[in-house]
Amino acid sequence: VDVRIVVPHIPDKKMIFWITRSNYFDLISAGVKIYEFTPGFIHSKFILSDDDLAIIGTINFDYRSLVHHFECACLLYNAKCYKDMYDDFLNIINVSQLISLEESKKVNRGRRLLVSIIQFFSPLL
């Protein structure tokens, strides 16, 4: 399984950015490739799977988006636009920075403590 995640390098919300980064080590250790989009802020949300299945929409994969905000997505199966979405994803990957396992460990103790406290409230963020 090839799992690649692209997140913003320039955050819109610092706390959410710190929480996101706090998960890097576990994900990278499990084989996930994490890229930070460096040219600017990225807010796109799509999933590509098995060369014929795609999901695209406004939905975030968190409690608030799924339950409170009624965000939605479109499931595409064997759609002609899959190739365009895949090419767009490759273009995004090409201008993004791959995060290494060593880099994922670089979090100072103060921020690590703060993130641990914030993660308790993360379902509300």
Buried (B, 14 or more C-beta within 10 A) or exposed (E): EEEBBBBBBEBEEEBBBBBBBBBBBEBBEEEBBBBBBEEEEBEEBBBBEEEEBBBBEEBEEBEEBEEEEEBEBEEBEEBEEBEEBBEBBEEBBEEBEEBEEEBBEEBEEEEEEBBEEBBEEBEEE
